[in-house]
Every structure is written in C-alpha cells, then in structure tokens.
Amino acid sequence: MPSPAQRRTSQPWAHSSRVVTWNHVGVGRSDEAVELRAALRRGLIDSVASSGWREAECTREDRSRLVGLIRPLADGFAATAEVTLTLTIPDDPPVEVVDVRVGVAFEPLRRWWPLLGEQFALSLLEISALRPDSPQADSDDVDEDRARLEVSSKREVVAAVERLAAMIVERAVPYAERYTSHEALLAALDAGDSAQVDLRVPALLSAVGRFDEAAVALDRYEPPATSDVFSRREPRTAYQLRRWINGLGDASMLPDGPPPNGWEDRSRPPSFAETGADVRARREAVEAVRKAGRGHDRDEVRAMLERELAQRGVTRSPLELELTLDHLWDTPAERMRIGVQGLKALGRFGLGVAKVIREGELPDLSRPQWLEPPEPAFYELPRGDRWIRLSLEPGIDERLERIHQAAPPRVMSMAAVSAWLQPEPNGADIAVYIGRDRVGVVPADALAAYQPVMQAATFREELPILAARLTRRTEPPGYLLELALPPS
C-alpha cells in the first residue's frame, strides 16, 4: 500500500494536461502566478473556516502544494484536505489544480512530524476527492472534467474557490469519520498483503501508548533496496521511530522544527550588476598575481590569489582557484585553444543529452550501496554555493579513485558525491566520510561554520550529510575534494 508521501510525490504530474517545460534556465518566479496562488489559498481558507476548517500549521512550504487544511473531530482525530498544483517551469499562469486529497489524521501523532518526517505532517490515510467513492478510489480512473481546474486570472478565483471548497466539505469529513477509532485506522493501514511493515502502523501504535506492539511491528521493517536520496527517508523515519518507542514517547525528544531539506537550494543567483563587478574584481586580482607571482611555487601563488580576491570581496571555490592557477600565464593562443576544447566538450555533452531525449532512456544515476552514508547519517543539508577544500587523509588516492569511478554523474573530471560528518574523539575536530571511507577532516578555519549543524544533528542523534565534489587533477596530479559549506 503506497504511503501518502509516495502518492504525493507522483500525483502532481499524473493527470495534468500541462507539460513541465525546461526551455528556460532556472525557475522564473512570475509575480502573477504567485499572486494567483496566494488569492486561491486565502480564499479557500476563508471559505471553509465557517465549517470548522483551519490551515494546518506544520507543513513545509512547497510550490506544488496550494494548502493543507485540517478540521478537528472527536478523540484526537481530524479530517484533512490538501490541494496540489502542477509544478511548471517557468512559473507562469495559469495555475492548475491537479488534485484534492482528503484524509484522516491522529493529532497526537501528527505533532511528532518534525521528528518522524513529512509523511506524518497531515494525513495518515487519504484518497482523492476527484475520484469516485468506491473500493477502487485510489485507481487512475479520474473524472477529467471535474479534475481540470485552471485559474488564469483573478476574476476566475472566486469560482475556483467555490469548486474546491465544495469538494472538501462534501468528501472530507464523511471519509475521515470511517476511521475515527484506533482499530479502524490500524486495520486500514495494515490491510495490504505485503509482508513489509507500513511505518504508519508502529507510529500509530506508539502514539496510543502501545509501545510493546509498536516495537514488534517495527522489527518487521526492512529498508528499501534502492540507493537514492528518497530511499533514505524511510530508514530515517524508522530510526527516529525506534528512538521514540525506546523513549516511551518522551516529549523532550521533539525538535523545534523539521530538519533541513536536502533538495532545497539556498544558493543565490547574483544580479547583473553584481556579476559585472565580480568579473572586474576577479580580473584585477588575477592580473595582480600574474605580475607578482613569477618565481613563486604554486602554493605561494595560490595564497597570493586568495589574498587579492579577499581584498576585493570576491570568493571563489577551491576548484575555480585551481583552474585559474592552471592557466594563469597562458598565452592568447593557448587561451584560444582551451576555449575551442571547451566548446567541443560542450558539444559532446549536448549530443549526449539529445541522445537521451531521442531514445527516451535516462542514464542510471544510482550509486552503489557502499557509497551511501550509513545510519545514523540522515541530517541532509540544503544546497548552497560555497565550498571549502578538505584536508585529505595521506595515502588515499586509490580509495578516491574507486569513489570517483563509482559516483555518477561525472561532469568532465568532477564527480558529485554525498559526504557525512562525525565528531572526532577529541571533541574539537570533525572527520569527513564518503560511504564507509574516512577521507579527511574539516579545516580548522572552517570548523565554526559546521558547529551549529553538528549541534542540531546531535539533538536528533543523527549525523550531517552534505554535498561534496571530487575532481581528478592532472597538475598537480591527485584529487581535489571540496565540501559544501552550510548555507548561512
């Protein structure tokens, strides 16, 4: 039986008449689309408030979700509703509602979603309000006329709100009232034929104080066999659920909010003015080093370049610094040749993309299991745009070569990998691992940036995961390993 989280992952694209397009670089934030979503959301909240509904306060902001709603029932149960949208790139009107899901929640368990995961943030059990009320309610037989709801302008908002509110009022409470007892809800959650345990079952058992039964049910759980970012979410829930069961629901374990989202991108694209000033400052710094760096070794020249950039308020990743040093004294002819080689490489990349599109087969981007962070490395950090160079373990080139070869995707000589952090026994240093391999330590001058992350993860008895880049270098030969800095 698919979980609500799994259905929400796939549902927004399942019955959409629109196509997600990638003809723009980046995500265009259309003010008109943002205003339409805000008007729909506010109108729907106001429309159903008189029927006892309110916005659910503990769901993460998500552009594919218009709103999550909840209506208290008896004995800690509640009816729920969630309206989801088609996610399009660029973000332009019309705003299209792709599904309205109604469900049931158990409030004592829902309050634990910051620890257990987003699948517990709203509905424990749900169906689509767009489907007929039948035993096959979760099939793909959708009333397309009813399902299609596009809002292109503000004058269409009122009619759209009326339709959405009618669906929620008509379907949500009657559906939820079928499961307003622990046994009815447990029977529905455990109705599948699979021997694999649904994590909602031990979670609900523990939420009603049946911790011994919850522990027995959780012992049947087996993590997914796949290796990707999504496959870590279930094992994380199981890990935190076991802590909760062993602690007999100790409320002191509950964090103030959910952990960071590993898919969230907190890098900030620079403005045109910032880009121009940055380019000028970089050119000035490089020119200064080009004049003063003759006769110095590479480490000395690198330090000179770092100082010149810092004086001008410019930051560069370790890899960008190395590439600059590689070509610091190139002649114009050499620069031209390198530019031509870059264009050829870009052309080969484009041909590869075209082949994927033509053949309709995506490359296998899964990682071998030995490259995956082990339990309890579950605390995923958002993506940012700042990197540091790691101090590598001596004599690990063979291990780094094995990691580099096994880690897809590789762009030229750079491989993207997931690293995880663990405090050293001395309590001051932080070791860095890829898979089971200890590859280095966080430099002393960067330790302060990681301390808040380490403390937040420690509260959950987890270890941080974050992005790393492993690049094979030819001059000097060896590997450059960069670690993402936590977004500020």
TISE-714554 format. One record per residue (C-alpha): residue in three letters; x, y, z. Coordinates in steps of 0.02 Angstrom, whole numbers, plus 50000, padded with zeros to 5 digits. Layout:
ALA_X_Y_Z;
...
***
This chain:
MET_50000_50000_50000;
PRO_50082_50164_49947;
SER_50103_50292_50084;
PRO_50028_50467_50072;
ALA_50203_50535_50046;
GLN_50232_50418_49898;
ARG_50066_50466_49820;
ARG_50102_50650_49843;
THR_50270_50627_49759;
SER_50197_50556_49600;
GLN_50023_50629_49597;
PRO_50051_50809_49540;
TRP_50104_50751_49366;
ALA_49988_50601_49348;
HIS_49835_50684_49272;
SER_49895_50855_49220;
SER_49850_50924_49050;
ARG_50002_51038_49058;
VAL_50181_50990_49019;
VAL_50327_51032_49130;
THR_50443_51128_49014;
TRP_50628_51159_49029;
ASN_50651_51293_48896;
HIS_50712_51422_49022;
VAL_50868_51418_49126;
GLY_50817_51423_49309;
VAL_50643_51447_49380;
GLY_50550_51603_49326;
ARG_50454_51673_49475;
SER_50305_51755_49392;
ASP_50225_51885_49505;
GLU_50057_51849_49425;
ALA_50066_51662_49463;
VAL_50121_51698_49642;
GLU_49975_51818_49666;
LEU_49851_51693_49594;
ARG_49911_51556_49712;
ALA_49900_51674_49860;
ALA_49723_51728_49813;
LEU_49667_51547_49791;
ARG_49745_51494_49956;
ARG_49675_51639_50056;
GLY_49503_51622_49976;
LEU_49494_51436_50011;
ILE_49548_51454_50193;
ASP_49416_51589_50221;
SER_49282_51491_50129;
VAL_49296_51332_50234;
ALA_49331_51418_50401;
SER_49146_51427_50444;
SER_49138_51236_50432;
GLY_49273_51217_50565;
TRP_49424_51206_50450;
ARG_49591_51292_50475;
GLU_49758_51290_50389;
ALA_49875_51154_50451;
GLU_50020_51247_50530;
CYS_50153_51113_50511;
THR_50177_51081_50326;
ARG_50333_51140_50237;
GLU_50316_51274_50103;
ASP_50302_51189_49934;
ARG_50252_51268_49768;
SER_50166_51107_49715;
ARG_50053_51118_49870;
LEU_49924_51257_49873;
VAL_49865_51225_50051;
GLY_49844_51093_50186;
LEU_49686_51102_50292;
ILE_49627_51016_50449;
ARG_49462_51001_50543;
PRO_49461_50927_50720;
LEU_49345_50781_50755;
ALA_49321_50680_50915;
ASP_49453_50590_51019;
GLY_49605_50670_50939;
PHE_49557_50627_50760;
ALA_49541_50756_50622;
ALA_49484_50770_50443;
THR_49615_50835_50322;
ALA_49622_50907_50147;
GLU_49766_50950_50033;
VAL_49759_51042_49867;
THR_49906_51013_49749;
LEU_49958_51105_49593;
THR_50052_51067_49433;
LEU_50233_51120_49452;
THR_50286_51209_49292;
ILE_50446_51290_49232;
PRO_50438_51436_49201;
ASP_50319_51483_49341;
ASP_50184_51567_49236;
PRO_49993_51566_49236;
PRO_49880_51476_49225;
VAL_49885_51398_49398;
GLU_49818_51222_49379;
VAL_49746_51119_49522;
VAL_49793_50939_49490;
ASP_49720_50852_49643;
VAL_49618_50875_49801;
ARG_49656_50741_49929;
VAL_49551_50713_50085;
GLY_49605_50607_50231;
VAL_49613_50574_50416;
ALA_49744_50622_50545;
PHE_49776_50575_50725;
GLU_49833_50734_50813;
PRO_49945_50657_50949;
LEU_50046_50576_50810;
ARG_50039_50723_50690;
ARG_50125_50834_50818;
TRP_50280_50723_50800;
TRP_50304_50756_50614;
PRO_50460_50868_50639;
LEU_50547_50714_50708;
LEU_50467_50571_50610;
GLY_50453_50652_50439;
GLU_50335_50744_50323;
GLN_50228_50591_50290;
PHE_50154_50622_50463;
ALA_50127_50809_50439;
LEU_49947_50797_50380;
SER_49857_50636_50329;
LEU_49888_50461_50391;
LEU_49765_50392_50264;
GLU_49693_50484_50114;
ILE_49604_50471_49947;
SER_49575_50588_49801;
ALA_49415_50692_49809;
LEU_49417_50690_49619;
ARG_49389_50503_49610;
PRO_49225_50410_49634;
ASP_49188_50347_49809;
SER_49221_50162_49782;
PRO_49339_50024_49837;
GLN_49446_50073_49687;
ALA_49455_50254_49746;
ASP_49644_50259_49725;
SER_49643_50197_49546;
ASP_49683_50308_49399;
ASP_49500_50322_49343;
VAL_49482_50510_49363;
ASP_49336_50618_49309;
GLU_49443_50728_49196;
ASP_49309_50863_49178;
ARG_49299_50880_49366;
ALA_49485_50862_49389;
ARG_49533_51001_49269;
LEU_49535_51168_49359;
GLU_49641_51308_49288;
VAL_49648_51486_49352;
SER_49718_51611_49228;
SER_49662_51775_49306;
LYS_49598_51847_49470;
ARG_49419_51853_49406;
GLU_49420_51661_49399;
VAL_49475_51641_49581;
VAL_49302_51651_49661;
ALA_49228_51512_49552;
ALA_49382_51403_49580;
VAL_49372_51427_49769;
GLU_49188_51378_49768;
ARG_49227_51216_49675;
LEU_49371_51170_49788;
ALA_49277_51210_49948;
ALA_49128_51107_49889;
MET_49239_50955_49857;
ILE_49319_50968_50029;
VAL_49157_50996_50126;
GLU_49069_50858_50030;
ARG_49202_50722_50045;
ALA_49325_50754_50187;
VAL_49227_50731_50349;
PRO_49124_50580_50289;
TYR_49285_50495_50235;
ALA_49379_50534_50396;
GLU_49235_50477_50507;
ARG_49256_50299_50443;
TYR_49423_50292_50534;
THR_49394_50387_50696;
SER_49446_50240_50803;
HIS_49619_50168_50828;
GLU_49569_49995_50773;
ALA_49481_50053_50615;
LEU_49630_50157_50565;
LEU_49755_50020_50606;
ALA_49652_49895_50505;
ALA_49653_50011_50355;
LEU_49841_50044_50367;
ASP_49884_49860_50388;
ALA_49764_49797_50253;
GLY_49897_49761_50122;
ASP_49959_49586_50077;
SER_50142_49635_50086;
ALA_50248_49563_50224;
GLN_50338_49730_50232;
VAL_50278_49836_50377;
ASP_50200_50006_50342;
LEU_50289_50127_50459;
ARG_50124_50214_50495;
VAL_50070_50059_50593;
PRO_50205_50060_50729;
ALA_50195_50250_50732;
LEU_50008_50246_50770;
LEU_50029_50105_50896;
SER_50159_50205_50991;
ALA_50053_50364_50981;
VAL_49915_50275_51078;
GLY_50038_50206_51206;
ARG_50051_50028_51139;
PHE_50241_50033_51137;
ASP_50273_49845_51151;
GLU_50162_49810_50999;
ALA_50244_49955_50906;
ALA_50418_49883_50937;
VAL_50364_49712_50872;
ALA_50289_49790_50715;
LEU_50443_49896_50685;
ASP_50556_49743_50698;
ARG_50474_49683_50535;
TYR_50533_49837_50441;
GLU_50664_49818_50304;
PRO_50740_49971_50218;
PRO_50719_49994_50030;
ALA_50843_49906_49918;
THR_50867_50060_49808;
SER_51003_50189_49839;
ASP_50948_50368_49811;
VAL_50901_50523_49910;
PHE_50721_50466_49928;
SER_50767_50293_49991;
ARG_50850_50371_50145;
ARG_50687_50448_50206;
GLU_50603_50287_50261;
PRO_50755_50221_50356;
ARG_50769_50390_50441;
THR_50587_50380_50496;
ALA_50615_50202_50559;
TYR_50771_50259_50654;
GLN_50682_50404_50739;
LEU_50528_50298_50771;
ARG_50634_50170_50862;
ARG_50710_50308_50969;
TRP_50535_50370_51008;
ILE_50473_50195_51054;
ASN_50625_50160_51162;
GLY_50598_50328_51248;
LEU_50412_50289_51275;
GLY_50361_50447_51184;
ASP_50471_50565_51284;
ALA_50417_50741_51230;
SER_50592_50810_51262;
MET_50649_50723_51103;
LEU_50537_50832_50995;
PRO_50637_50965_50900;
ASP_50575_51142_50872;
GLY_50552_51113_50687;
PRO_50590_50994_50544;
PRO_50767_50962_50485;
PRO_50834_51050_50329;
ASN_50776_50989_50160;
GLY_50916_50913_50058;
TRP_50828_50962_49896;
GLU_50813_51145_49946;
ASP_50931_51258_49850;
ARG_50987_51409_49951;
SER_51114_51470_49826;
ARG_51075_51647_49769;
PRO_51098_51692_49586;
PRO_51192_51858_49575;
SER_51114_52010_49495;
PHE_51182_52078_49332;
ALA_51268_52221_49423;
GLU_51346_52102_49549;
THR_51407_51989_49409;
GLY_51489_52134_49317;
ALA_51577_52199_49474;
ASP_51631_52021_49518;
VAL_51708_51993_49346;
ARG_51804_52158_49353;
ALA_51869_52122_49529;
ARG_51922_51947_49480;
ARG_52015_52011_49328;
GLU_52106_52140_49434;
ALA_52155_52007_49562;
VAL_52217_51886_49428;
GLU_52316_52023_49341;
ALA_52398_52073_49504;
VAL_52452_51894_49539;
ARG_52509_51869_49359;
LYS_52630_52013_49380;
ALA_52692_51971_49555;
GLY_52686_51781_49553;
ARG_52831_51738_49438;
GLY_52963_51635_49527;
HIS_52847_51576_49666;
ASP_52786_51398_49688;
ARG_52603_51351_49664;
ASP_52559_51356_49849;
GLU_52629_51531_49864;
VAL_52540_51591_49708;
ARG_52377_51515_49771;
ALA_52395_51611_49935;
MET_52430_51771_49838;
LEU_52274_51746_49732;
GLU_52166_51711_49884;
ARG_52227_51872_49966;
GLU_52197_51976_49811;
LEU_52021_51908_49790;
ALA_51981_51931_49975;
GLN_52039_52112_49970;
ARG_51913_52142_49830;
GLY_51772_52049_49917;
VAL_51771_51907_49790;
THR_51752_51724_49836;
ARG_51797_51576_49727;
SER_51780_51390_49757;
PRO_51939_51287_49778;
LEU_51912_51210_49606;
GLU_51893_51381_49524;
LEU_52054_51437_49608;
GLU_52147_51285_49541;
LEU_52081_51311_49365;
THR_52136_51493_49372;
LEU_52310_51440_49427;
ASP_52317_51310_49287;
HIS_52303_51447_49156;
LEU_52375_51598_49246;
TRP_52515_51625_49121;
ASP_52434_51554_48963;
THR_52468_51648_48802;
PRO_52321_51714_48698;
ALA_52344_51567_48578;
GLU_52336_51443_48721;
ARG_52178_51526_48788;
MET_52100_51512_48616;
ARG_52144_51327_48605;
ILE_52069_51293_48778;
GLY_51912_51388_48728;
VAL_51892_51280_48572;
GLN_51917_51122_48676;
GLY_51783_51183_48797;
LEU_51661_51212_48654;
LYS_51695_51037_48588;
ALA_51664_50963_48760;
LEU_51502_51062_48773;
GLY_51451_50997_48603;
ARG_51483_50817_48656;
PHE_51379_50847_48812;
GLY_51238_50918_48705;
LEU_51243_50767_48591;
GLY_51231_50654_48743;
VAL_51079_50747_48806;
ALA_51000_50740_48633;
LYS_51028_50552_48628;
VAL_50943_50530_48797;
ILE_50793_50631_48737;
ARG_50786_50539_48570;
GLU_50797_50366_48646;
GLY_50688_50409_48795;
GLU_50802_50318_48918;
LEU_50879_50408_49066;
PRO_51055_50355_49118;
ASP_51074_50255_49276;
LEU_51119_50382_49411;
SER_51104_50264_49558;
ARG_51252_50243_49673;
PRO_51323_50079_49738;
GLN_51269_50042_49915;
TRP_51445_50059_49983;
LEU_51444_50243_49934;
GLU_51286_50280_50035;
PRO_51303_50361_50207;
PRO_51267_50236_50346;
GLU_51141_50253_50488;
PRO_51126_50374_50577;
ALA_51191_50495_50443;
PHE_51019_50566_50397;
TYR_51032_50753_50429;
GLU_51034_50821_50250;
LEU_51088_51000_50221;
PRO_51017_51113_50085;
ARG_51122_51151_49933;
GLY_51222_51310_49935;
ASP_51355_51393_49828;
ARG_51506_51399_49946;
TRP_51640_51265_49953;
ILE_51797_51228_50052;
ARG_51948_51119_50015;
LEU_51965_50967_50128;
SER_52124_50915_50213;
LEU_52141_50740_50141;
GLU_52200_50583_50229;
PRO_52375_50534_50174;
GLY_52389_50389_50051;
ILE_52207_50380_49999;
ASP_52223_50409_49811;
GLU_52171_50229_49773;
ARG_52014_50246_49879;
LEU_51973_50413_49799;
GLU_51996_50336_49626;
ARG_51874_50197_49671;
ILE_51748_50326_49734;
HIS_51772_50436_49580;
GLN_51740_50292_49461;
ALA_51584_50233_49553;
ALA_51498_50401_49581;
PRO_51377_50459_49445;
PRO_51354_50581_49369;
ARG_51528_50639_49319;
VAL_51548_50802_49225;
MET_51717_50801_49141;
SER_51833_50751_49285;
MET_51718_50803_49429;
ALA_51604_50681_49522;
ALA_51464_50734_49639;
VAL_51457_50631_49799;
SER_51372_50635_49969;
ALA_51487_50659_50117;
TRP_51444_50643_50301;
LEU_51521_50715_50458;
GLN_51567_50639_50625;
PRO_51647_50723_50777;
GLU_51822_50664_50818;
PRO_51853_50586_50989;
ASN_51947_50743_51043;
GLY_51782_50839_51030;
ALA_51862_50979_50930;
ASP_51888_50912_50754;
ILE_51762_50848_50627;
ALA_51802_50698_50516;
VAL_51731_50684_50340;
TYR_51675_50518_50264;
ILE_51614_50459_50094;
GLY_51523_50295_50116;
ARG_51625_50199_50244;
ASP_51789_50284_50198;
ARG_51863_50420_50308;
VAL_51933_50541_50180;
GLY_51986_50694_50279;
VAL_51946_50824_50410;
VAL_51863_50994_50406;
PRO_51999_51129_50405;
ALA_52020_51219_50570;
ASP_51970_51388_50497;
ALA_51802_51315_50438;
LEU_51753_51221_50597;
ALA_51646_51363_50665;
ALA_51533_51357_50510;
TYR_51490_51175_50545;
GLN_51464_51182_50733;
PRO_51279_51236_50728;
VAL_51244_51095_50605;
MET_51331_50968_50715;
GLN_51233_51027_50868;
ALA_51065_51018_50778;
ALA_51101_50844_50712;
THR_51163_50785_50882;
PHE_50997_50834_50960;
ARG_50916_50705_50845;
GLU_51059_50582_50872;
GLU_51097_50597_50686;
LEU_51249_50644_50583;
PRO_51250_50776_50445;
ILE_51252_50735_50258;
LEU_51304_50865_50132;
ALA_51364_50883_49954;
ALA_51545_50855_49905;
ARG_51639_50866_49739;
LEU_51783_50751_49696;
THR_51889_50810_49549;
ARG_52034_50716_49470;
ARG_52179_50836_49440;
THR_52325_50816_49322;
GLU_52428_50966_49376;
PRO_52474_50936_49511;
PRO_52417_50754_49496;
GLY_52296_50689_49625;
TYR_52121_50732_49688;
LEU_52037_50889_49747;
LEU_51895_50858_49869;
GLU_51776_51003_49904;
LEU_51645_51005_50041;
ALA_51491_51116_50037;
LEU_51482_51246_50173;
PRO_51316_51252_50269;
PRO_51206_51391_50196;
SER_51209_51544_50307;
***
